[in-house]
Amino acid sequence: MTKEINQPPETPVEAPLGECLAPPSRLDLAAEVAELSIENKRYATALRKIAKWFGEFPSSGRTWDNGEEMSYGAAFGSKGERDFMRKVASEALERH
């Protein structure tokens, strides 16, 4: 059996056409807006932390010989700081 050249390809239909074209309900839109608002706040928090950079690192857990706490940068270097900020960004994006 041969297909005609102008025949459209066969595709599975997931929902009746009426359901595909029906506008979302107000409750659906409100839930989506609420979810997007939470997501936006999470991204903004992460971006503020990354933009501020200085003072945004956790305790290094290490000390100098004189007993003073070592800064995160001194303990782990600039690559350690970069990796920490990458983690901040990744964690914000993971929940997406």
PyMOL Python script that loads the backbone (N, CA, C, O; Angstrom):
from pymol import cmd

cmd.read_pdbstr("""\
ATOM      1  N   MET A   1       0.854  -1.177   0.000  1.00  0.00           N
ATOM      2  CA  MET A   1       0.000   0.000   0.000  1.00  0.00           C
ATOM      3  C   MET A   1       0.893   1.230   0.000  1.00  0.00           C
ATOM      4  O   MET A   1       1.852   1.299   0.768  1.00  0.00           O
ATOM      5  N   THR A   2       0.592   2.190  -0.843  1.00  0.00           N
ATOM      6  CA  THR A   2       1.405   3.401  -0.935  1.00  0.00           C
ATOM      7  C   THR A   2       0.633   4.593  -0.399  1.00  0.00           C
ATOM      8  O   THR A   2      -0.594   4.649  -0.488  1.00  0.00           O
ATOM      9  N   LYS A   3       1.378   5.557   0.165  1.00  0.00           N
ATOM     10  CA  LYS A   3       0.763   6.793   0.654  1.00  0.00           C
ATOM     11  C   LYS A   3       0.754   7.817  -0.451  1.00  0.00           C
ATOM     12  O   LYS A   3       1.658   7.869  -1.285  1.00  0.00           O
ATOM     13  N   GLU A   4      -0.265   8.620  -0.447  1.00  0.00           N
ATOM     14  CA  GLU A   4      -0.289   9.707  -1.408  1.00  0.00           C
ATOM     15  C   GLU A   4       0.680  10.778  -0.934  1.00  0.00           C
ATOM     16  O   GLU A   4       0.886  10.945   0.268  1.00  0.00           O
ATOM     17  N   ILE A   5       1.261  11.487  -1.850  1.00  0.00           N
ATOM     18  CA  ILE A   5       2.278  12.494  -1.517  1.00  0.00           C
ATOM     19  C   ILE A   5       1.710  13.607  -0.652  1.00  0.00           C
ATOM     20  O   ILE A   5       2.405  14.061   0.258  1.00  0.00           O
ATOM     21  N   ASN A   6       0.515  14.064  -0.876  1.00  0.00           N
ATOM     22  CA  ASN A   6      -0.064  15.197  -0.159  1.00  0.00           C
ATOM     23  C   ASN A   6      -0.745  14.813   1.154  1.00  0.00           C
ATOM     24  O   ASN A   6      -1.312  15.671   1.831  1.00  0.00           O
ATOM     25  N   GLN A   7      -0.694  13.579   1.502  1.00  0.00           N
ATOM     26  CA  GLN A   7      -1.352  13.126   2.728  1.00  0.00           C
ATOM     27  C   GLN A   7      -0.509  13.536   3.939  1.00  0.00           C
ATOM     28  O   GLN A   7       0.703  13.318   3.940  1.00  0.00           O
ATOM     29  N   PRO A   8      -1.141  14.140   4.993  1.00  0.00           N
ATOM     30  CA  PRO A   8      -0.367  14.546   6.176  1.00  0.00           C
ATOM     31  C   PRO A   8       0.143  13.328   6.935  1.00  0.00           C
ATOM     32  O   PRO A   8      -0.467  12.260   6.878  1.00  0.00           O
ATOM     33  N   PRO A   9       1.260  13.481   7.646  1.00  0.00           N
ATOM     34  CA  PRO A   9       1.776  12.343   8.418  1.00  0.00           C
ATOM     35  C   PRO A   9       0.820  11.993   9.546  1.00  0.00           C
ATOM     36  O   PRO A   9       0.083  12.850  10.034  1.00  0.00           O
ATOM     37  N   GLU A  10       0.835  10.743   9.955  1.00  0.00           N
ATOM     38  CA  GLU A  10      -0.031  10.304  11.039  1.00  0.00           C
ATOM     39  C   GLU A  10       0.588  10.738  12.365  1.00  0.00           C
ATOM     40  O   GLU A  10       1.771  10.502  12.608  1.00  0.00           O
ATOM     41  N   THR A  11      -0.204  11.366  13.213  1.00  0.00           N
ATOM     42  CA  THR A  11       0.277  11.790  14.530  1.00  0.00           C
ATOM     43  C   THR A  11      -0.716  11.346  15.579  1.00  0.00           C
ATOM     44  O   THR A  11      -1.920  11.333  15.319  1.00  0.00           O
ATOM     45  N   PRO A  12      -0.239  10.977  16.769  1.00  0.00           N
ATOM     46  CA  PRO A  12      -1.178  10.576  17.816  1.00  0.00           C
ATOM     47  C   PRO A  12      -1.939  11.793  18.336  1.00  0.00           C
ATOM     48  O   PRO A  12      -1.392  12.894  18.409  1.00  0.00           O
ATOM     49  N   VAL A  13      -3.189  11.587  18.691  1.00  0.00           N
ATOM     50  CA  VAL A  13      -4.013  12.653  19.240  1.00  0.00           C
ATOM     51  C   VAL A  13      -4.112  12.430  20.736  1.00  0.00           C
ATOM     52  O   VAL A  13      -4.572  11.382  21.190  1.00  0.00           O
ATOM     53  N   GLU A  14      -3.669  13.437  21.510  1.00  0.00           N
ATOM     54  CA  GLU A  14      -3.667  13.289  22.963  1.00  0.00           C
ATOM     55  C   GLU A  14      -4.976  13.721  23.607  1.00  0.00           C
ATOM     56  O   GLU A  14      -5.364  13.175  24.640  1.00  0.00           O
ATOM     57  N   ALA A  15      -5.653  14.678  23.022  1.00  0.00           N
ATOM     58  CA  ALA A  15      -6.901  15.167  23.585  1.00  0.00           C
ATOM     59  C   ALA A  15      -7.809  15.597  22.438  1.00  0.00           C
ATOM     60  O   ALA A  15      -7.338  15.975  21.366  1.00  0.00           O
ATOM     61  N   PRO A  16      -9.107  15.535  22.676  1.00  0.00           N
ATOM     62  CA  PRO A  16     -10.020  16.021  21.636  1.00  0.00           C
ATOM     63  C   PRO A  16      -9.741  17.481  21.330  1.00  0.00           C
ATOM     64  O   PRO A  16      -9.293  18.230  22.198  1.00  0.00           O
ATOM     65  N   LEU A  17     -10.004  17.883  20.100  1.00  0.00           N
ATOM     66  CA  LEU A  17      -9.695  19.237  19.659  1.00  0.00           C
ATOM     67  C   LEU A  17     -10.330  20.292  20.542  1.00  0.00           C
ATOM     68  O   LEU A  17      -9.705  21.319  20.805  1.00  0.00           O
ATOM     69  N   GLY A  18     -11.539  20.078  21.006  1.00  0.00           N
ATOM     70  CA  GLY A  18     -12.207  21.054  21.869  1.00  0.00           C
ATOM     71  C   GLY A  18     -11.446  21.310  23.155  1.00  0.00           C
ATOM     72  O   GLY A  18     -11.390  22.445  23.629  1.00  0.00           O
ATOM     73  N   GLU A  19     -10.854  20.256  23.728  1.00  0.00           N
ATOM     74  CA  GLU A  19     -10.087  20.415  24.955  1.00  0.00           C
ATOM     75  C   GLU A  19      -8.798  21.187  24.700  1.00  0.00           C
ATOM     76  O   GLU A  19      -8.355  21.953  25.555  1.00  0.00           O
ATOM     77  N   CYS A  20      -8.205  20.994  23.551  1.00  0.00           N
ATOM     78  CA  CYS A  20      -6.958  21.690  23.220  1.00  0.00           C
ATOM     79  C   CYS A  20      -7.189  23.190  23.062  1.00  0.00           C
ATOM     80  O   CYS A  20      -6.322  23.996  23.398  1.00  0.00           O
ATOM     81  N   LEU A  21      -8.343  23.554  22.558  1.00  0.00           N
ATOM     82  CA  LEU A  21      -8.620  24.955  22.282  1.00  0.00           C
ATOM     83  C   LEU A  21      -9.319  25.676  23.434  1.00  0.00           C
ATOM     84  O   LEU A  21      -9.452  26.900  23.403  1.00  0.00           O
ATOM     85  N   ALA A  22      -9.755  24.954  24.422  1.00  0.00           N
ATOM     86  CA  ALA A  22     -10.465  25.572  25.540  1.00  0.00           C
ATOM     87  C   ALA A  22      -9.507  26.441  26.351  1.00  0.00           C
ATOM     88  O   ALA A  22      -8.392  26.016  26.652  1.00  0.00           O
ATOM     89  N   PRO A  23      -9.934  27.657  26.708  1.00  0.00           N
ATOM     90  CA  PRO A  23      -9.060  28.529  27.506  1.00  0.00           C
ATOM     91  C   PRO A  23      -8.903  27.969  28.917  1.00  0.00           C
ATOM     92  O   PRO A  23      -9.809  27.311  29.428  1.00  0.00           O
ATOM     93  N   PRO A  24      -7.752  28.228  29.549  1.00  0.00           N
ATOM     94  CA  PRO A  24      -7.566  27.737  30.918  1.00  0.00           C
ATOM     95  C   PRO A  24      -8.516  28.453  31.869  1.00  0.00           C
ATOM     96  O   PRO A  24      -8.918  29.589  31.618  1.00  0.00           O
ATOM     97  N   SER A  25      -8.868  27.790  32.949  1.00  0.00           N
ATOM     98  CA  SER A  25      -9.771  28.404  33.915  1.00  0.00           C
ATOM     99  C   SER A  25      -9.019  29.453  34.722  1.00  0.00           C
ATOM    100  O   SER A  25      -7.789  29.494  34.719  1.00  0.00           O
ATOM    101  N   ARG A  26      -9.768  30.295  35.408  1.00  0.00           N
ATOM    102  CA  ARG A  26      -9.147  31.323  36.258  1.00  0.00           C
ATOM    103  C   ARG A  26      -8.324  30.682  37.375  1.00  0.00           C
ATOM    104  O   ARG A  26      -7.278  31.205  37.757  1.00  0.00           O
ATOM    105  N   LEU A  27      -8.798  29.546  37.899  1.00  0.00           N
ATOM    106  CA  LEU A  27      -8.052  28.856  38.952  1.00  0.00           C
ATOM    107  C   LEU A  27      -6.718  28.340  38.431  1.00  0.00           C
ATOM    108  O   LEU A  27      -5.702  28.419  39.122  1.00  0.00           O
ATOM    109  N   ASP A  28      -6.726  27.808  37.201  1.00  0.00           N
ATOM    110  CA  ASP A  28      -5.479  27.343  36.596  1.00  0.00           C
ATOM    111  C   ASP A  28      -4.502  28.496  36.429  1.00  0.00           C
ATOM    112  O   ASP A  28      -3.313  28.361  36.720  1.00  0.00           O
ATOM    113  N   LEU A  29      -5.004  29.623  35.961  1.00  0.00           N
ATOM    114  CA  LEU A  29      -4.149  30.800  35.764  1.00  0.00           C
ATOM    115  C   LEU A  29      -3.624  31.334  37.086  1.00  0.00           C
ATOM    116  O   LEU A  29      -2.455  31.707  37.183  1.00  0.00           O
ATOM    117  N   ALA A  30      -4.475  31.375  38.104  1.00  0.00           N
ATOM    118  CA  ALA A  30      -4.053  31.861  39.418  1.00  0.00           C
ATOM    119  C   ALA A  30      -2.972  30.959  40.006  1.00  0.00           C
ATOM    120  O   ALA A  30      -2.006  31.447  40.593  1.00  0.00           O
ATOM    121  N   ALA A  31      -3.129  29.664  39.854  1.00  0.00           N
ATOM    122  CA  ALA A  31      -2.125  28.717  40.366  1.00  0.00           C
ATOM    123  C   ALA A  31      -0.807  28.885  39.622  1.00  0.00           C
ATOM    124  O   ALA A  31       0.264  28.834  40.226  1.00  0.00           O
ATOM    125  N   GLU A  32      -0.889  29.084  38.320  1.00  0.00           N
ATOM    126  CA  GLU A  32       0.327  29.270  37.531  1.00  0.00           C
ATOM    127  C   GLU A  32       1.031  30.572  37.901  1.00  0.00           C
ATOM    128  O   GLU A  32       2.256  30.607  38.010  1.00  0.00           O
ATOM    129  N   VAL A  33       0.261  31.642  38.096  1.00  0.00           N
ATOM    130  CA  VAL A  33       0.841  32.922  38.501  1.00  0.00           C
ATOM    131  C   VAL A  33       1.515  32.790  39.866  1.00  0.00           C
ATOM    132  O   VAL A  33       2.607  33.322  40.067  1.00  0.00           O
ATOM    133  N   ALA A  34       0.885  32.096  40.794  1.00  0.00           N
ATOM    134  CA  ALA A  34       1.470  31.893  42.123  1.00  0.00           C
ATOM    135  C   ALA A  34       2.773  31.104  42.020  1.00  0.00           C
ATOM    136  O   ALA A  34       3.761  31.442  42.672  1.00  0.00           O
ATOM    137  N   GLU A  35       2.775  30.063  41.209  1.00  0.00           N
ATOM    138  CA  GLU A  35       3.982  29.251  41.030  1.00  0.00           C
ATOM    139  C   GLU A  35       5.109  30.061  40.393  1.00  0.00           C
ATOM    140  O   GLU A  35       6.263  29.963  40.811  1.00  0.00           O
ATOM    141  N   LEU A  36       4.777  30.853  39.391  1.00  0.00           N
ATOM    142  CA  LEU A  36       5.776  31.688  38.729  1.00  0.00           C
ATOM    143  C   LEU A  36       6.321  32.767  39.669  1.00  0.00           C
ATOM    144  O   LEU A  36       7.498  33.122  39.596  1.00  0.00           O
ATOM    145  N   SER A  37       5.474  33.278  40.539  1.00  0.00           N
ATOM    146  CA  SER A  37       5.906  34.282  41.505  1.00  0.00           C
ATOM    147  C   SER A  37       6.930  33.697  42.476  1.00  0.00           C
ATOM    148  O   SER A  37       7.939  34.334  42.781  1.00  0.00           O
ATOM    149  N   ILE A  38       6.667  32.488  42.957  1.00  0.00           N
ATOM    150  CA  ILE A  38       7.607  31.816  43.867  1.00  0.00           C
ATOM    151  C   ILE A  38       8.926  31.548  43.144  1.00  0.00           C
ATOM    152  O   ILE A  38      10.002  31.776  43.696  1.00  0.00           O
ATOM    153  N   GLU A  39       8.834  31.071  41.924  1.00  0.00           N
ATOM    154  CA  GLU A  39      10.030  30.787  41.125  1.00  0.00           C
ATOM    155  C   GLU A  39      10.833  32.068  40.892  1.00  0.00           C
ATOM    156  O   GLU A  39      12.061  32.060  40.982  1.00  0.00           O
ATOM    157  N   ASN A  40      10.145  33.154  40.595  1.00  0.00           N
ATOM    158  CA  ASN A  40      10.796  34.439  40.356  1.00  0.00           C
ATOM    159  C   ASN A  40      11.542  34.915  41.611  1.00  0.00           C
ATOM    160  O   ASN A  40      12.661  35.418  41.517  1.00  0.00           O
ATOM    161  N   LYS A  41      10.924  34.754  42.774  1.00  0.00           N
ATOM    162  CA  LYS A  41      11.573  35.158  44.025  1.00  0.00           C
ATOM    163  C   LYS A  41      12.827  34.330  44.279  1.00  0.00           C
ATOM    164  O   LYS A  41      13.839  34.859  44.737  1.00  0.00           O
ATOM    165  N   ARG A  42      12.765  33.032  43.983  1.00  0.00           N
ATOM    166  CA  ARG A  42      13.917  32.144  44.172  1.00  0.00           C
ATOM    167  C   ARG A  42      15.074  32.580  43.268  1.00  0.00           C
ATOM    168  O   ARG A  42      16.222  32.640  43.710  1.00  0.00           O
ATOM    169  N   TYR A  43      14.769  32.882  42.005  1.00  0.00           N
ATOM    170  CA  TYR A  43      15.804  33.345  41.074  1.00  0.00           C
ATOM    171  C   TYR A  43      16.380  34.681  41.524  1.00  0.00           C
ATOM    172  O   TYR A  43      17.594  34.881  41.497  1.00  0.00           O
ATOM    173  N   ALA A  44      15.505  35.595  41.937  1.00  0.00           N
ATOM    174  CA  ALA A  44      15.970  36.919  42.368  1.00  0.00           C
ATOM    175  C   ALA A  44      16.879  36.806  43.586  1.00  0.00           C
ATOM    176  O   ALA A  44      17.893  37.500  43.666  1.00  0.00           O
ATOM    177  N   THR A  45      16.530  35.940  44.536  1.00  0.00           N
ATOM    178  CA  THR A  45      17.362  35.729  45.721  1.00  0.00           C
ATOM    179  C   THR A  45      18.738  35.211  45.325  1.00  0.00           C
ATOM    180  O   THR A  45      19.753  35.700  45.821  1.00  0.00           O
ATOM    181  N   ALA A  46      18.778  34.233  44.443  1.00  0.00           N
ATOM    182  CA  ALA A  46      20.054  33.671  43.991  1.00  0.00           C
ATOM    183  C   ALA A  46      20.883  34.721  43.250  1.00  0.00           C
ATOM    184  O   ALA A  46      22.090  34.831  43.467  1.00  0.00           O
ATOM    185  N   LEU A  47      20.240  35.485  42.384  1.00  0.00           N
ATOM    186  CA  LEU A  47      20.969  36.505  41.619  1.00  0.00           C
ATOM    187  C   LEU A  47      21.507  37.617  42.520  1.00  0.00           C
ATOM    188  O   LEU A  47      22.609  38.118  42.299  1.00  0.00           O
ATOM    189  N   ARG A  48      20.732  38.001  43.532  1.00  0.00           N
ATOM    190  CA  ARG A  48      21.224  39.022  44.466  1.00  0.00           C
ATOM    191  C   ARG A  48      22.466  38.517  45.202  1.00  0.00           C
ATOM    192  O   ARG A  48      23.439  39.250  45.381  1.00  0.00           O
ATOM    193  N   LYS A  49      22.414  37.273  45.618  1.00  0.00           N
ATOM    194  CA  LYS A  49      23.541  36.675  46.336  1.00  0.00           C
ATOM    195  C   LYS A  49      24.779  36.625  45.433  1.00  0.00           C
ATOM    196  O   LYS A  49      25.880  36.963  45.866  1.00  0.00           O
ATOM    197  N   ILE A  50      24.597  36.210  44.198  1.00  0.00           N
ATOM    198  CA  ILE A  50      25.705  36.128  43.253  1.00  0.00           C
ATOM    199  C   ILE A  50      26.238  37.529  42.935  1.00  0.00           C
ATOM    200  O   ILE A  50      27.451  37.733  42.884  1.00  0.00           O
ATOM    201  N   ALA A  51      25.337  38.490  42.723  1.00  0.00           N
ATOM    202  CA  ALA A  51      25.759  39.856  42.399  1.00  0.00           C
ATOM    203  C   ALA A  51      26.508  40.505  43.560  1.00  0.00           C
ATOM    204  O   ALA A  51      27.490  41.217  43.350  1.00  0.00           O
ATOM    205  N   LYS A  52      26.048  40.261  44.771  1.00  0.00           N
ATOM    206  CA  LYS A  52      26.685  40.859  45.944  1.00  0.00           C
ATOM    207  C   LYS A  52      28.052  40.225  46.192  1.00  0.00           C
ATOM    208  O   LYS A  52      29.016  40.922  46.511  1.00  0.00           O
ATOM    209  N   TRP A  53      28.131  38.924  46.047  1.00  0.00           N
ATOM    210  CA  TRP A  53      29.329  38.113  46.168  1.00  0.00           C
ATOM    211  C   TRP A  53      30.011  38.281  47.519  1.00  0.00           C
ATOM    212  O   TRP A  53      30.028  37.345  48.318  1.00  0.00           O
ATOM    213  N   PHE A  54      30.568  39.451  47.788  1.00  0.00           N
ATOM    214  CA  PHE A  54      31.316  39.672  49.034  1.00  0.00           C
ATOM    215  C   PHE A  54      30.378  39.539  50.225  1.00  0.00           C
ATOM    216  O   PHE A  54      29.303  40.139  50.252  1.00  0.00           O
ATOM    217  N   GLY A  55      30.789  38.755  51.199  1.00  0.00           N
ATOM    218  CA  GLY A  55      29.992  38.588  52.403  1.00  0.00           C
ATOM    219  C   GLY A  55      28.882  37.561  52.283  1.00  0.00           C
ATOM    220  O   GLY A  55      28.099  37.384  53.217  1.00  0.00           O
ATOM    221  N   GLU A  56      28.804  36.891  51.163  1.00  0.00           N
ATOM    222  CA  GLU A  56      27.733  35.929  50.933  1.00  0.00           C
ATOM    223  C   GLU A  56      28.176  34.482  51.118  1.00  0.00           C
ATOM    224  O   GLU A  56      27.399  33.558  50.875  1.00  0.00           O
ATOM    225  N   PHE A  57      29.395  34.285  51.539  1.00  0.00           N
ATOM    226  CA  PHE A  57      29.914  32.923  51.679  1.00  0.00           C
ATOM    227  C   PHE A  57      29.715  32.415  53.098  1.00  0.00           C
ATOM    228  O   PHE A  57      29.734  33.190  54.054  1.00  0.00           O
ATOM    229  N   PRO A  58      29.526  31.116  53.224  1.00  0.00           N
ATOM    230  CA  PRO A  58      29.369  30.532  54.562  1.00  0.00           C
ATOM    231  C   PRO A  58      30.719  30.498  55.279  1.00  0.00           C
ATOM    232  O   PRO A  58      31.757  30.811  54.696  1.00  0.00           O
ATOM    233  N   SER A  59      30.684  30.121  56.525  1.00  0.00           N
ATOM    234  CA  SER A  59      31.914  29.954  57.288  1.00  0.00           C
ATOM    235  C   SER A  59      32.755  28.871  56.614  1.00  0.00           C
ATOM    236  O   SER A  59      32.224  27.872  56.128  1.00  0.00           O
ATOM    237  N   SER A  60      34.064  29.081  56.592  1.00  0.00           N
ATOM    238  CA  SER A  60      34.949  28.095  55.959  1.00  0.00           C
ATOM    239  C   SER A  60      35.196  26.889  56.865  1.00  0.00           C
ATOM    240  O   SER A  60      35.554  25.807  56.400  1.00  0.00           O
ATOM    241  N   GLY A  61      34.998  27.097  58.162  1.00  0.00           N
ATOM    242  CA  GLY A  61      35.268  26.012  59.097  1.00  0.00           C
ATOM    243  C   GLY A  61      36.750  25.819  59.363  1.00  0.00           C
ATOM    244  O   GLY A  61      37.146  24.857  60.020  1.00  0.00           O
ATOM    245  N   ARG A  62      37.567  26.724  58.858  1.00  0.00           N
ATOM    246  CA  ARG A  62      39.022  26.639  59.042  1.00  0.00           C
ATOM    247  C   ARG A  62      39.505  27.856  59.810  1.00  0.00           C
ATOM    248  O   ARG A  62      38.869  28.910  59.791  1.00  0.00           O
ATOM    249  N   THR A  63      40.625  27.701  60.482  1.00  0.00           N
ATOM    250  CA  THR A  63      41.198  28.825  61.240  1.00  0.00           C
ATOM    251  C   THR A  63      42.675  29.001  60.908  1.00  0.00           C
ATOM    252  O   THR A  63      43.358  28.072  60.479  1.00  0.00           O
ATOM    253  N   TRP A  64      43.141  30.233  61.123  1.00  0.00           N
ATOM    254  CA  TRP A  64      44.564  30.544  60.979  1.00  0.00           C
ATOM    255  C   TRP A  64      45.291  30.008  62.215  1.00  0.00           C
ATOM    256  O   TRP A  64      44.663  29.577  63.182  1.00  0.00           O
ATOM    257  N   ASP A  65      46.591  30.042  62.166  1.00  0.00           N
ATOM    258  CA  ASP A  65      47.396  29.570  63.300  1.00  0.00           C
ATOM    259  C   ASP A  65      47.092  30.324  64.589  1.00  0.00           C
ATOM    260  O   ASP A  65      47.219  29.776  65.684  1.00  0.00           O
ATOM    261  N   ASN A  66      46.687  31.594  64.450  1.00  0.00           N
ATOM    262  CA  ASN A  66      46.396  32.404  65.640  1.00  0.00           C
ATOM    263  C   ASN A  66      44.965  32.191  66.159  1.00  0.00           C
ATOM    264  O   ASN A  66      44.560  32.842  67.122  1.00  0.00           O
ATOM    265  N   GLY A  67      44.199  31.289  65.535  1.00  0.00           N
ATOM    266  CA  GLY A  67      42.852  30.969  65.994  1.00  0.00           C
ATOM    267  C   GLY A  67      41.739  31.744  65.312  1.00  0.00           C
ATOM    268  O   GLY A  67      40.567  31.411  65.489  1.00  0.00           O
ATOM    269  N   GLU A  68      42.080  32.791  64.518  1.00  0.00           N
ATOM    270  CA  GLU A  68      41.041  33.554  63.808  1.00  0.00           C
ATOM    271  C   GLU A  68      40.478  32.717  62.662  1.00  0.00           C
ATOM    272  O   GLU A  68      41.175  31.917  62.038  1.00  0.00           O
ATOM    273  N   GLU A  69      39.184  32.937  62.412  1.00  0.00           N
ATOM    274  CA  GLU A  69      38.543  32.183  61.337  1.00  0.00           C
ATOM    275  C   GLU A  69      39.077  32.636  59.982  1.00  0.00           C
ATOM    276  O   GLU A  69      39.250  33.828  59.729  1.00  0.00           O
ATOM    277  N   MET A  70      39.328  31.671  59.133  1.00  0.00           N
ATOM    278  CA  MET A  70      39.805  31.922  57.782  1.00  0.00           C
ATOM    279  C   MET A  70      38.600  32.236  56.889  1.00  0.00           C
ATOM    280  O   MET A  70      37.570  31.569  56.977  1.00  0.00           O
ATOM    281  N   SER A  71      38.731  33.240  56.040  1.00  0.00           N
ATOM    282  CA  SER A  71      37.630  33.560  55.126  1.00  0.00           C
ATOM    283  C   SER A  71      37.455  32.415  54.127  1.00  0.00           C
ATOM    284  O   SER A  71      38.359  31.603  53.930  1.00  0.00           O
ATOM    285  N   TYR A  72      36.299  32.366  53.514  1.00  0.00           N
ATOM    286  CA  TYR A  72      36.015  31.321  52.529  1.00  0.00           C
ATOM    287  C   TYR A  72      37.011  31.403  51.377  1.00  0.00           C
ATOM    288  O   TYR A  72      37.517  30.384  50.907  1.00  0.00           O
ATOM    289  N   GLY A  73      37.289  32.634  50.924  1.00  0.00           N
ATOM    290  CA  GLY A  73      38.237  32.835  49.827  1.00  0.00           C
ATOM    291  C   GLY A  73      39.640  32.392  50.186  1.00  0.00           C
ATOM    292  O   GLY A  73      40.332  31.792  49.363  1.00  0.00           O
ATOM    293  N   ALA A  74      40.072  32.683  51.421  1.00  0.00           N
ATOM    294  CA  ALA A  74      41.405  32.266  51.855  1.00  0.00           C
ATOM    295  C   ALA A  74      41.483  30.748  51.977  1.00  0.00           C
ATOM    296  O   ALA A  74      42.510  30.143  51.670  1.00  0.00           O
ATOM    297  N   ALA A  75      40.408  30.149  52.419  1.00  0.00           N
ATOM    298  CA  ALA A  75      40.405  28.696  52.613  1.00  0.00           C
ATOM    299  C   ALA A  75      40.295  27.922  51.305  1.00  0.00           C
ATOM    300  O   ALA A  75      40.936  26.884  51.141  1.00  0.00           O
ATOM    301  N   PHE A  76      39.486  28.422  50.375  1.00  0.00           N
ATOM    302  CA  PHE A  76      39.193  27.644  49.169  1.00  0.00           C
ATOM    303  C   PHE A  76      39.605  28.329  47.869  1.00  0.00           C
ATOM    304  O   PHE A  76      39.455  27.749  46.793  1.00  0.00           O
ATOM    305  N   GLY A  77      40.120  29.556  47.954  1.00  0.00           N
ATOM    306  CA  GLY A  77      40.574  30.276  46.765  1.00  0.00           C
ATOM    307  C   GLY A  77      39.424  30.796  45.910  1.00  0.00           C
ATOM    308  O   GLY A  77      38.250  30.566  46.201  1.00  0.00           O
ATOM    309  N   SER A  78      39.797  31.502  44.852  1.00  0.00           N
ATOM    310  CA  SER A  78      38.777  32.101  43.977  1.00  0.00           C
ATOM    311  C   SER A  78      37.961  31.034  43.251  1.00  0.00           C
ATOM    312  O   SER A  78      36.785  31.245  42.957  1.00  0.00           O
ATOM    313  N   LYS A  79      38.580  29.894  42.961  1.00  0.00           N
ATOM    314  CA  LYS A  79      37.832  28.815  42.303  1.00  0.00           C
ATOM    315  C   LYS A  79      36.819  28.210  43.268  1.00  0.00           C
ATOM    316  O   LYS A  79      35.736  27.800  42.850  1.00  0.00           O
ATOM    317  N   GLY A  80      37.154  28.152  44.533  1.00  0.00           N
ATOM    318  CA  GLY A  80      36.208  27.669  45.538  1.00  0.00           C
ATOM    319  C   GLY A  80      35.025  28.617  45.666  1.00  0.00           C
ATOM    320  O   GLY A  80      33.880  28.184  45.799  1.00  0.00           O
ATOM    321  N   GLU A  81      35.315  29.930  45.625  1.00  0.00           N
ATOM    322  CA  GLU A  81      34.225  30.920  45.658  1.00  0.00           C
ATOM    323  C   GLU A  81      33.344  30.785  44.424  1.00  0.00           C
ATOM    324  O   GLU A  81      32.117  30.815  44.514  1.00  0.00           O
ATOM    325  N   ARG A  82      33.988  30.636  43.273  1.00  0.00           N
ATOM    326  CA  ARG A  82      33.228  30.485  42.025  1.00  0.00           C
ATOM    327  C   ARG A  82      32.345  29.245  42.089  1.00  0.00           C
ATOM    328  O   ARG A  82      31.173  29.290  41.716  1.00  0.00           O
ATOM    329  N   ASP A  83      32.908  28.143  42.560  1.00  0.00           N
ATOM    330  CA  ASP A  83      32.137  26.902  42.643  1.00  0.00           C
ATOM    331  C   ASP A  83      30.957  27.042  43.603  1.00  0.00           C
ATOM    332  O   ASP A  83      29.883  26.493  43.353  1.00  0.00           O
ATOM    333  N   PHE A  84      31.155  27.775  44.700  1.00  0.00           N
ATOM    334  CA  PHE A  84      30.057  28.000  45.642  1.00  0.00           C
ATOM    335  C   PHE A  84      28.932  28.781  44.965  1.00  0.00           C
ATOM    336  O   PHE A  84      27.758  28.442  45.113  1.00  0.00           O
ATOM    337  N   MET A  85      29.297  29.828  44.221  1.00  0.00           N
ATOM    338  CA  MET A  85      28.278  30.631  43.544  1.00  0.00           C
ATOM    339  C   MET A  85      27.610  29.859  42.411  1.00  0.00           C
ATOM    340  O   MET A  85      26.430  30.072  42.130  1.00  0.00           O
ATOM    341  N   ARG A  86      28.335  28.984  41.773  1.00  0.00           N
ATOM    342  CA  ARG A  86      27.715  28.111  40.763  1.00  0.00           C
ATOM    343  C   ARG A  86      26.670  27.225  41.425  1.00  0.00           C
ATOM    344  O   ARG A  86      25.602  26.973  40.866  1.00  0.00           O
ATOM    345  N   LYS A  87      26.997  26.759  42.626  1.00  0.00           N
ATOM    346  CA  LYS A  87      26.059  25.911  43.366  1.00  0.00           C
ATOM    347  C   LYS A  87      24.797  26.699  43.710  1.00  0.00           C
ATOM    348  O   LYS A  87      23.690  26.167  43.624  1.00  0.00           O
ATOM    349  N   VAL A  88      24.960  27.967  44.101  1.00  0.00           N
ATOM    350  CA  VAL A  88      23.808  28.825  44.402  1.00  0.00           C
ATOM    351  C   VAL A  88      22.899  28.908  43.187  1.00  0.00           C
ATOM    352  O   VAL A  88      21.684  28.739  43.297  1.00  0.00           O
ATOM    353  N   ALA A  89      23.500  29.172  42.015  1.00  0.00           N
ATOM    354  CA  ALA A  89      22.719  29.281  40.782  1.00  0.00           C
ATOM    355  C   ALA A  89      22.082  27.947  40.414  1.00  0.00           C
ATOM    356  O   ALA A  89      20.913  27.899  40.029  1.00  0.00           O
ATOM    357  N   SER A  90      22.841  26.875  40.530  1.00  0.00           N
ATOM    358  CA  SER A  90      22.317  25.544  40.176  1.00  0.00           C
ATOM    359  C   SER A  90      21.150  25.141  41.050  1.00  0.00           C
ATOM    360  O   SER A  90      20.170  24.572  40.569  1.00  0.00           O
ATOM    361  N   GLU A  91      21.257  25.440  42.346  1.00  0.00           N
ATOM    362  CA  GLU A  91      20.167  25.080  43.253  1.00  0.00           C
ATOM    363  C   GLU A  91      18.894  25.862  42.935  1.00  0.00           C
ATOM    364  O   GLU A  91      17.788  25.338  43.062  1.00  0.00           O
ATOM    365  N   ALA A  92      19.058  27.118  42.519  1.00  0.00           N
ATOM    366  CA  ALA A  92      17.884  27.914  42.143  1.00  0.00           C
ATOM    367  C   ALA A  92      17.234  27.335  40.885  1.00  0.00           C
ATOM    368  O   ALA A  92      16.009  27.304  40.774  1.00  0.00           O
ATOM    369  N   LEU A  93      18.050  26.881  39.949  1.00  0.00           N
ATOM    370  CA  LEU A  93      17.525  26.345  38.706  1.00  0.00           C
ATOM    371  C   LEU A  93      17.003  24.913  38.834  1.00  0.00           C
ATOM    372  O   LEU A  93      16.104  24.521  38.090  1.00  0.00           O
ATOM    373  N   GLU A  94      17.550  24.130  39.759  1.00  0.00           N
ATOM    374  CA  GLU A  94      17.138  22.728  39.931  1.00  0.00           C
ATOM    375  C   GLU A  94      15.655  22.586  40.184  1.00  0.00           C
ATOM    376  O   GLU A  94      15.022  21.653  39.691  1.00  0.00           O
ATOM    377  N   ARG A  95      15.112  23.484  40.930  1.00  0.00           N
ATOM    378  CA  ARG A  95      13.696  23.356  41.334  1.00  0.00           C
ATOM    379  C   ARG A  95      12.766  23.742  40.202  1.00  0.00           C
ATOM    380  O   ARG A  95      11.547  23.637  40.343  1.00  0.00           O
ATOM    381  N   HIS A  96      13.306  24.180  39.100  1.00  0.00           N
ATOM    382  CA  HIS A  96      12.487  24.610  37.968  1.00  0.00           C
ATOM    383  C   HIS A  96      11.873  23.413  37.292  1.00  0.00           C
ATOM    384  O   HIS A  96      11.144  23.564  36.312  1.00  0.00           O
TER     385      HIS A  96
END
""", "prot")
cmd.dss("prot")
cmd.show_as("cartoon", "prot")
cmd.util.cbc("prot")
cmd.orient("prot")
